[in-house]
Amino acid sequence: MQFLKKQLRKIAPVVKFYRKYKKKNKISSLIGMTSIEERFYYENYAERIYEGEGAIVDLGCWFGSTTISLAIGLAKNNKVRKAKPKIYALDQFLWEDWMVPFVKETKWENYFKVNDTFIQAFEENINKYKKHIVTQKVDLTKFKWQAGKIEFLLIDAMKSWDLLNAIQQNFYPYLIPEKSIILHQDFCHYYTYWIHLLTYRLKDFFSPVDATNSGSSVAFLLTKKMPDFVLDHKYVLSDFSEDEVEKAFEYSLSLVDDNAKGAIIAAKIMYYKASNGLEKARKYLDEVKEKGIVHYDISIVDDILKHS
C-alpha cells in the first residue's frame, strides 16, 4: 500500500507540468465540467498507475471529458495493453436545464431539450477512443454491476441519497483492498453535503491520497475490506448525529486546499437547511460572512436561503 501511495504522489508534479502547457494539449478543449488539472489527473492515473486488476468505472460521464482523459491515458499504458481493459462509462444521458451553460458556444448549444437523451453527443465525442470504452445508458438507482473487480471508481453521480446508497451497495463491494481508488468529483460542491457524511462514516476503510491538486476532487484509497453490514446499510439523514456531522465537515475541510474550503462550508450550510435547521443555516452563513470567507458556492447558497 505504501508503494501505491508513492506512485500516486508522482501524479502531482506531472499535473503541475502540464498546467503550463494546457493550451497546447487536446484534453483542454474537451466539453465538460472538469478542470484541466482533473483531466490530467485521470489521464496520468490511467497511464502510469492503473494495473488492470479491476475495471475503470466512470459514473456520471456526461459529455466525456473524464472518460476521454482516462482513455488517452489507458491507450499509453503498456502494462495492460495485452489485457485490453475497458473504461465503463455509465450515465442516464438525460438533458437537464442546469447543463445549458456548459455547452454555450459549442455545436450543442440549444440542441437538446429537458429529458432529451444526449448519448449521441457522448458517442460522437468519444469516437476516436471508443475501442477503450463500454458505454452504458443506465439509471444508477436500479443498475446492478456485473463486470467484476473495480480498480478505479470515478464518482460524479452521487447527486442524491438514493444514488449514494445505490453506488455504495452496487459498486463498493467490487473494490480491491490496498489497490482501488475512488474519486469524488463532487467533493467540493455546495449541493452534495451527503458525500461528506458518508466519507467520514467510512474513514476507517478509506485513506485520502493526492488527488487533482486543484481542490475540486478528492481521491481515496481503499485500505481494507469493508464488511457486509457496512456495505448493505441504507443511509438516511437521520443516521447522523449533530456531533458526527460537525466532525465530518471538520474532516473534509482538513483534506482540501484553502481555495476549496468555501465549497465545503457551503455544503455544511445546505446540510443545516436539509435537516430543518433553516434558522441555524442562516446564522452559520452570517458567521461565515463576518469572517470574510468568500466563495462562489457560498454566494449560491446565500441566494438559496434568501428564497427559502
N, C-alpha and C positions, 0 to 999 in steps of 0.2 A: 504493500500500500504506500509506503514512503517513496518507493521508486515511481509510482504513478503520480504522486503529488509533485515530485520533482519534474517529471515530464510535463505536467500541466502548467507548471510555472514557466516553462520555456515559451509558452504561447505569448505571454505578456510583452516581451521585447519585440517579438515579431509584429504584434499589433501596433506598437509604437512606431516601428519602422515603416509599416505600410501606411500609417496615418499621413506621413509626409507625401506619399505618392498616390493618395486615394483618387485623385482626379484622373490618373492615368490607368487605373485598374477597372476591369469590366464590372466588378460587383458594385462599384459606386453608382452605376446608372440603373440598377435594378429598381423596379417599382416595389415599394414596401414600407413598413412602419418600423424598420430596424435601422440602427445606426451603422455607419461604416465599420466601427470597431467591433460591433456584434457580428457582422458578416465575416470579417476577417477571423474572428474567434472560431466561428463554425468551420470555415474553410481550413484553418490550420489544425483544428482538432481532428477533422476527418482525414487530413493528410498525414499528420505527424504522430497522433496519439492513438487513434482508433485501431484496434487489433482484429476485429472481425469475429470475436467470440459471440457477440449478440448483434441484433439489428440496430440501425439508427432509425429512430422514430420521431417524426416532426408533427406534433399535434397543433393544428391551427396554422396551416402553412400559407393561407391567404393567396397572394399573387406569386409566391415562390421565392422571395428574396432569401429566406432561410434555407429552403430546400436546394436552391441553385448553389448557394455558397457551400453547403455541405457536399453537393455533387462535384463541384470543382475540386474540392479537397480530396474526395474519395477517388476521383479519377487519377490523382497523382500519388496515391498510396500504394507503393509497390509491395508492401507486406501482405495485402489482402487481394491483390489483383487476380490470382488464380481462383480464389473462392467466389469472386464476383458478387459481393454482398450488395444489398439494395437499401435504399432510403425509403421508408414508408411515410408517405405524405398524406395525412388524414385531415379532412375538413368537411364542413357541411356545404361549403361553396355556395352559400346563400347571401345575396346582397342585402346590406342594411344601410340606413341613412348615414350613420356615422363614418362610413367608409368613403363618402364622396370627396372630402378634401384631399385624400391620399392619391387620387387619380387625376387631379387637375393638371391640365396642360399635357395630358397623355392621350393616346388614341382611345382610351376607355372612358374619357370624360363624357358624362351624360349618356353613356351606353347602356347602363343597367338601371332597372327599377327595383324597388324593395321586393324581396323574395325571389327575384330572378336568380338563376344559377349562373355563376361566373367561372365554372370549371373550364370552359373553353379558353378563357384568358390565361388561366393557370397552365393549361396544357400547351398553349402557344408559347408561353414564357419559358417553360422547361424543355421545349422540343429538342434542343441541342444536347440535353443531358438525360433524356428520357430512359436510356438504357440502364441508368443507375437508380431509377426511381419507380416505385409502385404507388400509383395514385389511387386513393380510395375516398369516395364521397360517402360520408357516414354521419350519423347522429351519435356522438360520443357517449351520450347518456344511455344508449342501447347497444352500442358496439361491444363485441367480445374479441379480445386479441387472441389470435391462434397461431402466431408465427414464431413462437419460441422466445428465447432469451433476448433481452434488450440491453445493449451496451451504452447507448446514448439516447436519452429521452428529453427532447426539447418541448417544453410545455408553454404554449401560447394560447391555450384554450380553456384554462381554468377560470371561466368567467362567471361562475355561479357555484352555489353549494352543491347542486346536483352534479355539475361537471367535476367539482373537487372530488366527490365521492366516487364517481364513475372512473375517473383517471386513476385514483389510488387503488381501487379494487380491481380494475381490469389491466393495469399496466405495471404497477409497482411489484406485484408478485414475480414478475419475469426479470427484474433487475438482478445483476450479478454482484454479490458482496465483494468489496475491495476492488471493484473494476468499474461498475456502472456509474454514469454521471446523469443527474437530472439538472436541467437548467430552466429556471422560472423566468420567462421573458417579461412577465408582468409583475415581477417582484417590486419594482419601483413604479407603482401606478396607484393613484388615489382610489380607484374603483374596487380593486381586488383585495380588500383587507383580510379576507379569509385565508389567503396564502400565508400570511404571517402567523396566523394561529396554528395552521397545520404544520408549518415549518418548525415552530417552537415545540409543538407536541411531539414531533418526530426527531428532535435534535440528537437523541441518543443513538439514532441509526444513520444519520447523515452528517457529514463534516463539510463545512464550506471550503471551496477551493477557489483559486484565481478564476475569475470569470472574464468579462469583456474589458475590464479596466476602464469602462466608461460609466459605470454606476447604474445602468438601467437593468441589466440582467444579473442574476446571481446563480452560480452553479454549486452543486453539492455532490460529494462522493458518498455512495452507499458503503458504510463501513462494516456492517454486519447484517445477517439475515433478519428480516422482520417476521415476527411470529404471526400466525393466522389471526389471532384475536385483534391484533393491531390493523392488519390489512382488511379485515372484514367489517370493521367498525364503520357505521354510517354517521358522519359528523353533522351536528346542527349547532347553531349559535349558542344555545343554552348549555352545551357541553363545557364551555369555557368560563371559568370564574373571572371576576374582575382582576384579581391578583395575577392569574395566569395571563390574561390579556396584556396587562401592564408589562409583565416580564417578556412576553412575546415581542412587543414592539421595541422594547429596550434591546433585545437580542438582534432584531432586524436592523435597527439603527447602527449597531456595532459592526455590521457586515459591509456597509456601503460607504462610499466617498461622501464628503460633505455636500457636494452638489446634488446628491440623490436623497439626502435625508429629508428634504422638504416633501417629497412624494410620499414617503413612509409616514410622516407626520399627518399628511392629508388623508392617508388611508386610515389612520387611527381616528381622525375626526369622523370619517364615514362609518367606522365601527360604532362610535357613540350614537350616531344618528340611527343606525340599523337596530341597535339594542334599546330603542325607545328612550335614548338619552339625548334628545334634541337640545335641551337646555344645557346639558353638560358639553355637548358638541360645540355649541356657540361660545360657551365660557372658555373652553380649551382653545378655540380658534382666536378668541380675543387675547388670550395669554401668548399665543404664538405671534400674533401681530405686534404685541407690546415688546416682545423680544427682538423684533425686527427681522424675523425669519420670512424670507420671500421665496416663493417657488411657483411655477406655473400651475402645478396641481393644487396648491393651496388656494390660488385665486379661483380655480374652477369650483372647489368645494365651498368657498366663500359665497359664490353665486348660487350654488345649490341650496345652501342654508337660508339665504335671503328669500328664497321662493318656497321654503318648507313651512 
